[in-house]
Amino acid sequence: MNATNLGLHKISPLTIRRSSFSPSLNLENIPQRSNLSVSKPLHIPSIESIDKGKKPVFQCKAYEADKSQPIEPAAIEVKSEAAKRVKIGIYFATWWALNVVFNIYNKKVLNAYPYPWLTSTLSLACGSLMMLISWATRIAEAPKTDFEFWKTLFPVAVAHTIGHVAATVSMSKVAVSFTHIIKSGEPAFSVLVSRFLLGETFPPSVYLSLVPIIGGCALAAVTELNFNMTGFMGAMISNLAFVFRNIFSKKGMKGKSVSGMNYYACLSLLSLLILTPFAVAVEGPQMWAAGWQKALSEIGPQFVWWVAAQSVFYHLYNQVSYMSLDEISPLTFSIGNTMKRISVIVSSIIIFHTPVQPINALGAAIAVLGTFLYSQAKA
């Protein structure tokens, strides 16, 4: 054996040279050990000389320097659970932050350019373009779809398109905070539609949780300083449309293997095809062009940045929310959605200096609390 750089390597006994200060070693008589690694560095803590008869024997104690201690299965499980919690936390923080930024830029654009049908179309077009580029450049793997997939996705896309446009129309007429207070009443629509159209039954706790949701939304609506019926109805229609979107999605996408990110990308593409002709019919290029020139003259070139930002952040926050569905339970997602509404309501009130009466804030708090209780009761 010859030690080189703390690594032991087998060589022929004929190639070993005897040092002037070391005794001769008969390597042919050394028993072979099959469990000795000779390809890894060894740490040698001590070498002892033992006198046995005429020939001294050298005893070398060593162990592999890079050998690690065995990891218990429980420790692996704890680390895995901790990593999962960190990942979910990152998803939630990113989802909330992107949603807040989208709502701010969306409201800025709608204040200067009150054309919600075009604004909604640009949001879907930007997201669709981003995903097409990602698929073409292999940044993201393109989904494997067939005609049956698009057929089941169509009613989901119709409901998504209606909900998206209705919410944008609402925010063009009322404050962002008011729109999201009304949209926190979505669980009430979900229970009512599931009960009377699908025949599903729920425990009493679920029905009781609807009382603060409906009561809080009603209190916030009647005390809203800048109440607008179009804005109120837009938020209500958006709630109903998104309930049907979730129902169609659950029924039609069972057994499908498309990931959350690609599923939302396909949904955006189909919604864009559905929405574009209606946007042209309702508003039209002439109104868009005149409004665009007016917004540029009043706001300046930064208006273009606002439009681009609201389009990009709309796609990103929805994409992250669909990706998070692959990692968490529906209950956790529902709780995260409730907290998202709180962050949007509070941030929009601060940024846009929205006047809020104490009774109005109380109604919002009751509605959001009811949404949280609903998610707990559903569990």
VEXDREN-2710 file (C-alpha; in Angstrom, 1 decimal):
% VEXDREN-2710
k/r/px/py/pz
1/MET/0.0/0.0/0.0
2/ASN/1.2/3.5/-0.8
3/ALA/-0.3/6.6/0.8
4/THR/-0.5/9.6/-1.6
5/ASN/-2.5/12.7/-0.7
6/LEU/-4.3/10.8/2.0
7/GLY/-5.7/8.4/-0.5
8/LEU/-4.7/4.7/-0.3
9/HIS/-4.2/2.9/-3.6
10/LYS/-3.4/-0.8/-4.2
11/ILE/-0.2/-1.4/-6.1
12/SER/2.0/-4.3/-6.7
13/PRO/4.3/-5.4/-3.8
14/LEU/7.2/-5.2/-6.2
15/THR/6.8/-1.5/-6.7
16/ILE/7.0/-0.6/-3.0
17/ARG/10.2/0.9/-1.9
18/ARG/11.4/0.5/1.7
19/SER/12.3/3.6/3.5
20/SER/15.6/3.9/5.5
21/PHE/13.7/4.5/8.7
22/SER/10.8/2.0/8.4
23/PRO/10.8/-1.7/8.9
24/SER/10.2/-4.1/6.1
25/LEU/6.5/-5.1/5.6
26/ASN/5.5/-8.4/4.2
27/LEU/2.4/-7.3/2.3
28/GLU/1.7/-10.7/0.9
29/ASN/0.7/-12.0/4.4
30/ILE/-1.7/-9.1/5.1
31/PRO/-5.2/-10.4/5.1
32/GLN/-7.5/-8.8/2.5
33/ARG/-10.6/-6.9/3.8
34/SER/-13.5/-6.6/1.3
35/ASN/-15.1/-3.8/3.3
36/LEU/-12.1/-1.4/3.0
37/SER/-12.5/1.4/0.6
38/VAL/-9.2/2.2/-1.1
39/SER/-10.6/4.9/-3.5
40/LYS/-11.5/7.5/-0.9
41/PRO/-9.3/9.7/1.3
42/LEU/-8.5/8.2/4.7
43/HIS/-8.0/10.1/8.0
44/ILE/-5.3/8.4/10.1
45/PRO/-5.5/9.5/13.8
46/SER/-2.7/7.2/15.2
47/ILE/0.0/4.7/14.3
48/GLU/1.1/2.3/17.1
49/SER/4.1/0.0/17.2
50/ILE/3.4/-3.4/18.8
51/ASP/6.3/-5.8/19.6
52/LYS/5.3/-9.4/18.8
53/GLY/8.3/-11.6/18.9
54/LYS/11.1/-10.8/16.6
55/LYS/9.2/-8.6/14.1
56/PRO/7.5/-5.4/15.2
57/VAL/4.0/-4.9/14.0
58/PHE/2.5/-1.5/13.1
59/GLN/-1.2/-1.0/13.8
60/CYS/-2.8/1.9/11.8
61/LYS/-6.2/3.2/12.9
62/ALA/-8.0/5.0/10.1
63/TYR/-11.5/5.9/8.8
64/GLU/-12.8/7.5/5.6
65/ALA/-12.5/11.2/5.9
66/ASP/-15.5/12.0/3.8
67/LYS/-17.8/9.4/5.4
68/SER/-21.0/11.0/6.6
69/GLN/-23.2/9.8/9.4
70/PRO/-26.4/7.9/8.4
71/ILE/-29.5/10.2/8.3
72/GLU/-32.5/9.0/10.1
73/PRO/-35.8/8.7/8.1
74/ALA/-37.5/11.0/10.6
75/ALA/-34.9/13.7/10.0
76/ILE/-35.5/13.4/6.3
77/GLU/-39.2/13.8/6.7
78/VAL/-38.8/16.9/8.9
79/LYS/-36.5/18.5/6.4
80/SER/-38.9/17.7/3.5
81/GLU/-41.9/19.1/5.4
82/ALA/-39.9/22.3/6.2
83/ALA/-38.9/22.7/2.6
84/LYS/-42.5/22.3/1.5
85/ARG/-43.7/25.0/3.9
86/VAL/-41.0/27.4/2.7
87/LYS/-42.1/26.7/-0.9
88/ILE/-45.8/27.3/-0.1
89/GLY/-44.8/30.5/1.7
90/ILE/-42.9/31.7/-1.3
91/TYR/-45.9/30.9/-3.6
92/PHE/-48.3/32.9/-1.3
93/ALA/-46.0/35.9/-0.9
94/THR/-45.4/36.0/-4.7
95/TRP/-49.1/35.6/-5.5
96/TRP/-50.2/38.3/-3.1
97/ALA/-47.5/40.8/-4.2
98/LEU/-48.2/40.3/-7.9
99/ASN/-52.0/40.7/-7.3
100/VAL/-51.5/43.9/-5.4
101/VAL/-49.2/45.3/-8.2
102/PHE/-51.7/44.3/-10.9
103/ASN/-54.7/45.9/-9.1
104/ILE/-52.8/49.2/-8.7
105/TYR/-51.7/49.5/-12.3
106/ASN/-55.0/48.2/-13.6
107/LYS/-56.8/51.0/-11.7
108/LYS/-54.3/53.6/-12.9
109/VAL/-55.0/52.5/-16.5
110/LEU/-58.8/52.5/-16.1
111/ASN/-58.8/55.9/-14.5
112/ALA/-57.0/57.4/-17.5
113/TYR/-58.4/55.0/-20.1
114/PRO/-61.9/53.8/-19.2
115/TYR/-62.1/51.0/-21.8
116/PRO/-62.4/47.8/-19.7
117/TRP/-63.1/45.5/-22.7
118/LEU/-59.8/46.4/-24.4
119/THR/-57.9/46.4/-21.1
120/SER/-59.2/42.9/-20.4
121/THR/-58.2/41.8/-23.9
122/LEU/-54.7/43.2/-23.6
123/SER/-54.2/41.3/-20.3
124/LEU/-55.1/38.0/-21.9
125/ALA/-53.1/38.7/-25.1
126/CYS/-50.0/39.6/-23.1
127/GLY/-50.2/36.3/-21.1
128/SER/-50.9/34.3/-24.2
129/LEU/-47.9/35.8/-26.0
130/MET/-45.6/35.2/-23.0
131/MET/-46.5/31.5/-22.9
132/LEU/-46.3/31.0/-26.7
133/ILE/-42.7/32.4/-26.5
134/SER/-41.9/30.2/-23.5
135/TRP/-43.1/27.1/-25.4
136/ALA/-41.3/28.0/-28.7
137/THR/-38.0/28.7/-26.9
138/ARG/-38.4/25.5/-24.7
139/ILE/-38.3/27.6/-21.5
140/ALA/-41.5/25.8/-20.5
141/GLU/-42.6/22.4/-21.9
142/ALA/-45.6/22.7/-24.2
143/PRO/-48.6/20.7/-23.0
144/LYS/-49.8/17.7/-24.9
145/THR/-53.5/18.4/-25.7
146/ASP/-56.1/17.0/-28.0
147/PHE/-59.5/18.0/-29.3
148/GLU/-61.3/16.6/-26.2
149/PHE/-59.1/18.8/-23.9
150/TRP/-60.1/22.0/-25.7
151/LYS/-63.7/20.8/-25.8
152/THR/-63.8/20.5/-22.0
153/LEU/-61.9/23.7/-21.6
154/PHE/-64.3/25.8/-23.7
155/PRO/-67.1/26.3/-21.0
156/VAL/-64.3/27.1/-18.5
157/ALA/-62.9/29.7/-20.8
158/VAL/-66.4/31.3/-21.4
159/ALA/-67.0/31.6/-17.6
160/HIS/-63.4/32.9/-17.1
161/THR/-63.9/35.5/-19.9
162/ILE/-67.1/36.8/-18.4
163/GLY/-65.7/36.9/-14.9
164/HIS/-62.6/38.7/-16.0
165/VAL/-64.4/41.4/-18.0
166/ALA/-67.1/41.9/-15.4
167/ALA/-64.4/42.5/-12.7
168/THR/-62.6/45.0/-14.9
169/VAL/-65.8/46.8/-15.7
170/SER/-66.5/47.0/-11.9
171/MET/-63.0/48.4/-11.2
172/SER/-63.5/51.0/-13.9
173/LYS/-66.6/52.4/-12.1
174/VAL/-65.8/52.0/-8.3
175/ALA/-62.8/51.8/-6.0
176/VAL/-60.6/48.7/-6.1
177/SER/-61.3/48.1/-2.4
178/PHE/-65.1/48.1/-3.0
179/THR/-64.8/45.6/-5.9
180/HIS/-62.8/43.2/-3.8
181/ILE/-65.2/43.5/-0.8
182/ILE/-68.1/42.5/-3.0
183/LYS/-65.9/39.7/-4.6
184/SER/-65.3/38.3/-1.2
185/GLY/-68.9/37.2/-1.3
186/GLU/-68.0/34.5/-4.0
187/PRO/-68.5/31.6/-1.5
188/ALA/-72.2/32.5/-1.1
189/PHE/-72.7/32.2/-4.8
190/SER/-70.7/28.9/-4.8
191/VAL/-73.0/27.3/-2.1
192/LEU/-76.2/28.6/-3.7
193/VAL/-75.3/27.4/-7.2
194/SER/-74.1/24.0/-5.9
195/ARG/-77.2/23.5/-3.7
196/PHE/-79.9/24.5/-6.1
197/LEU/-78.4/23.7/-9.5
198/LEU/-76.2/20.7/-8.7
199/GLY/-78.2/19.3/-5.7
200/GLU/-75.2/19.2/-3.4
201/THR/-75.7/19.4/0.4
202/PHE/-73.6/21.1/3.0
203/PRO/-73.4/20.9/6.8
204/PRO/-75.1/23.6/8.8
205/SER/-71.8/25.3/9.6
206/VAL/-71.3/26.1/5.9
207/TYR/-74.7/27.8/5.7
208/LEU/-74.1/29.7/8.9
209/SER/-70.7/31.0/7.6
210/LEU/-72.7/32.7/4.7
211/VAL/-74.5/35.0/7.2
212/PRO/-71.4/37.2/7.9
213/ILE/-70.4/37.1/4.2
214/ILE/-73.7/38.4/2.9
215/GLY/-74.2/40.7/5.9
216/GLY/-70.8/42.2/5.6
217/CYS/-71.0/42.8/1.8
218/ALA/-74.5/44.4/2.2
219/LEU/-73.2/46.7/5.0
220/ALA/-70.2/47.7/2.9
221/ALA/-72.4/48.4/-0.2
222/VAL/-74.9/50.6/1.5
223/THR/-72.3/52.6/3.3
224/GLU/-70.0/53.0/0.2
225/LEU/-69.4/56.7/-0.4
226/ASN/-68.9/56.4/-4.2
227/PHE/-71.4/53.7/-4.9
228/ASN/-72.1/52.9/-8.5
229/MET/-74.6/50.3/-9.7
230/THR/-72.6/49.2/-12.7
231/GLY/-69.6/48.7/-10.6
232/PHE/-71.6/46.7/-8.0
233/MET/-73.3/44.5/-10.6
234/GLY/-69.9/43.9/-12.4
235/ALA/-68.5/42.5/-9.2
236/MET/-71.6/40.3/-8.6
237/ILE/-71.5/39.0/-12.1
238/SER/-67.8/38.2/-11.7
239/ASN/-68.5/36.2/-8.6
240/LEU/-71.2/34.1/-10.4
241/ALA/-69.0/33.6/-13.5
242/PHE/-66.0/32.4/-11.5
243/VAL/-68.2/30.0/-9.5
244/PHE/-69.3/28.4/-12.8
245/ARG/-65.7/28.4/-14.0
246/ASN/-64.6/26.4/-10.9
247/ILE/-67.5/24.0/-11.4
248/PHE/-66.8/23.4/-15.1
249/SER/-63.1/23.1/-14.4
250/LYS/-63.6/20.4/-11.7
251/LYS/-66.0/18.4/-13.8
252/GLY/-64.2/18.7/-17.2
253/MET/-60.6/18.4/-16.1
254/LYS/-60.7/15.2/-14.1
255/GLY/-58.0/12.8/-15.2
256/LYS/-56.2/15.5/-17.3
257/SER/-52.4/15.7/-16.9
258/VAL/-51.9/19.3/-17.9
259/SER/-49.9/21.2/-15.2
260/GLY/-51.3/24.3/-13.5
261/MET/-49.1/26.7/-15.4
262/ASN/-49.9/25.3/-18.8
263/TYR/-53.6/24.9/-17.9
264/TYR/-53.9/28.6/-17.3
265/ALA/-52.0/29.4/-20.5
266/CYS/-54.4/27.3/-22.5
267/LEU/-57.3/29.0/-20.7
268/SER/-55.9/32.4/-21.6
269/LEU/-55.5/31.5/-25.2
270/LEU/-59.1/30.3/-25.6
271/SER/-60.5/33.2/-23.6
272/LEU/-58.6/35.6/-25.8
273/LEU/-60.2/34.1/-28.9
274/ILE/-63.7/34.4/-27.3
275/LEU/-63.2/37.9/-26.0
276/THR/-61.6/39.7/-28.9
277/PRO/-64.7/39.9/-31.2
278/PHE/-66.9/41.1/-28.4
279/ALA/-64.4/43.8/-27.3
280/VAL/-64.4/45.1/-30.9
281/ALA/-68.2/45.1/-31.1
282/VAL/-68.7/46.8/-27.7
283/GLU/-66.0/49.5/-27.8
284/GLY/-64.3/49.4/-31.2
285/PRO/-61.0/50.7/-32.6
286/GLN/-62.3/54.3/-33.1
287/MET/-63.1/54.7/-29.4
288/TRP/-59.8/53.0/-28.4
289/ALA/-57.7/55.3/-30.7
290/ALA/-59.4/58.5/-29.4
291/GLY/-59.0/57.4/-25.8
292/TRP/-55.4/56.4/-26.3
293/GLN/-54.4/59.8/-27.6
294/LYS/-56.2/61.6/-24.8
295/ALA/-54.5/59.4/-22.1
296/LEU/-51.1/60.0/-23.7
297/SER/-51.6/63.7/-23.7
298/GLU/-52.8/63.8/-20.1
299/ILE/-50.4/61.2/-18.5
300/GLY/-47.5/61.1/-20.9
301/PRO/-45.3/58.2/-22.0
302/GLN/-45.6/56.4/-18.6
303/PHE/-49.2/55.5/-19.5
304/VAL/-47.7/52.9/-21.9
305/TRP/-45.8/51.4/-19.0
306/TRP/-48.9/51.3/-17.0
307/VAL/-50.7/49.3/-19.7
308/ALA/-47.8/46.9/-20.1
309/ALA/-47.4/46.4/-16.4
310/GLN/-51.0/45.7/-15.7
311/SER/-51.1/43.1/-18.6
312/VAL/-47.9/41.3/-17.5
313/PHE/-48.8/41.2/-13.8
314/TYR/-52.3/40.0/-14.5
315/HIS/-50.9/36.9/-16.2
316/LEU/-48.1/36.4/-13.6
317/TYR/-50.4/36.5/-10.6
318/ASN/-52.9/34.1/-12.2
319/GLN/-50.2/31.8/-13.3
320/VAL/-48.6/31.6/-9.8
321/SER/-52.1/31.0/-8.3
322/TYR/-52.7/28.0/-10.7
323/MET/-49.2/26.7/-10.0
324/SER/-49.8/26.8/-6.3
325/LEU/-52.9/24.6/-6.7
326/ASP/-50.5/21.8/-7.8
327/GLU/-48.8/22.1/-4.4
328/ILE/-51.5/22.8/-1.8
329/SER/-55.0/21.7/-0.8
330/PRO/-58.1/23.6/-1.9
331/LEU/-58.6/24.6/1.7
332/THR/-55.2/26.2/2.0
333/PHE/-55.7/27.9/-1.4
334/SER/-59.0/29.3/-0.1
335/ILE/-57.4/30.7/3.0
336/GLY/-54.6/32.2/0.8
337/ASN/-57.2/33.8/-1.4
338/THR/-58.9/35.4/1.6
339/MET/-55.6/36.8/2.8
340/LYS/-54.9/38.1/-0.7
341/ARG/-58.2/40.1/-0.7
342/ILE/-57.2/41.7/2.6
343/SER/-53.8/42.7/1.2
344/VAL/-55.4/44.2/-2.0
345/ILE/-58.1/46.1/0.0
346/VAL/-55.7/47.6/2.5
347/SER/-53.0/48.5/-0.1
348/SER/-55.5/50.1/-2.5
349/ILE/-57.0/52.2/0.2
350/ILE/-53.6/53.4/1.2
351/ILE/-52.2/54.1/-2.3
352/PHE/-55.4/55.7/-3.8
353/HIS/-56.3/57.5/-0.5
354/THR/-59.8/55.9/-0.7
355/PRO/-62.2/57.5/1.8
356/VAL/-63.5/54.8/4.1
357/GLN/-66.1/55.3/6.9
358/PRO/-65.8/53.2/10.0
359/ILE/-69.1/51.4/9.3
360/ASN/-67.8/50.6/5.8
361/ALA/-64.6/49.2/7.1
362/LEU/-66.6/47.1/9.6
363/GLY/-68.7/45.7/6.8
364/ALA/-65.5/44.7/4.9
365/ALA/-64.0/43.1/7.9
366/ILE/-67.2/41.0/8.6
367/ALA/-67.3/39.9/5.0
368/VAL/-63.7/38.8/4.9
369/LEU/-64.1/37.1/8.3
370/GLY/-67.1/35.2/6.9
371/THR/-65.0/34.1/4.0
372/PHE/-62.4/32.7/6.3
373/LEU/-65.0/30.9/8.4
374/TYR/-66.5/29.4/5.2
375/SER/-63.2/27.9/4.2
376/GLN/-62.9/26.3/7.7
377/ALA/-66.4/25.0/7.6
378/LYS/-65.9/23.5/4.2
379/ALA/-63.0/21.5/5.6
END
